[in-house]
Amino acid sequence: MSHLSRAKAIAILGTGSDVGKSLVTAGLCRLLHRAGIRVAPFKAQNMSLNSFATLEGGEIGRAQALQAEACGIAPHVDMNPILLKPESNARSQVVVQGKVFATLDARAYFTRGRDSQLLRAVRESYERLASQYEVIVIEGAGSAAEVNLRDRDLVNWTTVELADARVVLVGDIDRGGVFAQIVGTLDLIAAEERARVCGIVINKFRGDRTLFDDGVRFLTARTGIPVLGLLPYLRDLALDQEDSLDVDARAKIPFTADRVNVAVLLLPHMSNFTDFNALAQEMDVALRYVATPEEALGANAMILPGSKTTLSDLAYLRERGFERLLQDHVRRGGELVGICGGYQMLGQSIADPDGVETGGHDNGFGMLPVTTVLARDKITEQVQGQALHIEESTTLAVRGYLIHMGRTDRAGLRPCFQLLRRQASLKTDSKEILRDEECQDGAVRHDGLVWGTYVHGLFDEPAFRRAWLNRLRSRKGLSAVSLEDSQRVNETRLNAMDRWADHIDRHLDLAPVLAWLR
């Protein structure tokens, strides 16, 4: 395969899923950016329900948005040309260069995984990035040794070869068996692939590092590849990680009388759980993900999050007795919020006549008199505007993004937000321009206790987050907390990337990587 660009490339591949490839990629991006290098991230194919809408109105994986932020640049669909959004264990919506391409089961997707259309999208996106930046940091997917899929692979070795990249192999010692992970991976890949590996990283290390000195010597002798270092597990890292929702830890967080207790209902196909990360980091908030009605008892606010399969997740909640819980919660004066698919569930009905998700029709929970019809065209836009439903806060600024395929009739209810939708349109010379269009979003019940919205990322905005929390505090008889406290949460989140990059710089010897990039 010919090499198409002038950019140098380094690829972060792993011994398996969730070994830390995304964050290692982001940290390396940040270090290169701080060194004055024009750098961009790239992941040919991502599978995630946590996505992000770019400024141009395309949809990419949340991890690539975070990595772009680490590079000091705006996220773009070329950074993640193929996004798979699972709808079941064997079926996904396929998003290509930011737009819905098809819905395919796993066999159909992998059968065409190397067809000209998908591979062409990967090549085109990589070429464009590589012509604009000095360095591309590539993130792989799953294991670097998926031998059963090698001939259909788009995201690991196909991309490495396309970019003529060198490879850093990441193993996770926290899950055990790190020697077998690394040695087994290197033994299974082809000789020409192994020759590209310039270093090994042991991630998520805990304890006395000197106890692993013999392990470093063994790996170096056994593989002939240098161990770049051990990355100690870093606690309380406030970064929006794509697939690291610690449900078990969050389920154990106690609800208390002196904090705002928030229950987020755990859905089988929950999307964009990063919507709640900033909320969870507030000192006066106890946020818990709940799988049963009993776990939600004591909440001051309950949130129905986004869903990739709204009708099936609605049925799931109903089967587990959540309908009665939500009704009792609001009857007692608790607040109920729905975001995206959760907003649709709060309505009177949801119809999917074209089989956009699972097809069919069902009654919603009836907490808002709105109706939703799912449509094939997906809205993916960044938005900003003002909140209309928080008392004495008509000028309260909000911002976020839309990713949904439904049209909801508000039925005369007061909207939640007055927004400007940032949309891309084509000029006659086929170049995209951006324009803003005013719209209203969401619906709020007359008593203010139930509201729903399509806007993801609302709670990332400190002023809106604090105003909403203080309203809940007032209902609970607690005094208001200052906006400065919420602003500090955001500052911590902003500083987290530099903290992580410093951690990588401190514990890894990146000389082999930098030598290749030079």
Buried (B, 14 or more C-beta within 10 A) or exposed (E): EEEBBEBBBBBBBBBBEBBBBBBBBBBBBBBBBBEEBBBBBBBBBBBBBBBBBBBBBBBBBBBBBBBBBBBEBEBBBBBBBBBBBBBBEEBBBBBBBBEBBEBBBBEBBBEBBEEEEBBEBBBBBBBBBBEBBBBBBBBBBBBBBBEEBBEBBBBBBBBBBBBBBBBBBBBBBBEEEBBEBBBBBBEBBEEEBBEBBBBBBBBBBEEEBEEBEEBBEBBEEEBEBBBBBBBBEBEEBBBBBBBBBEBEEBBEBEBEEEBBBBBBBBBEBBBBBBBBBBBBBBEBBBBBBBEBBEBBBBBBBBBBBBBBBBBBBBBBBBEEEBBEBBBEBBEEEBBBBBBBBBBBBBBBBBBBEEEBBBEBEBEBBBBBBBBBBBBEEBBBBBBBBBBBBBEEBEEBEBBBBBBBBBEBBBEEBBBBBBBBBBBBEEEEEEEEEEEEEEBBBBBBBEEEBBBBBBBBBBBBBBBBBBBBBBBBBEBBEBEEBEBEBBBBBBEBBEEBBBBBBBBBBEBBEBEBBEEBBE
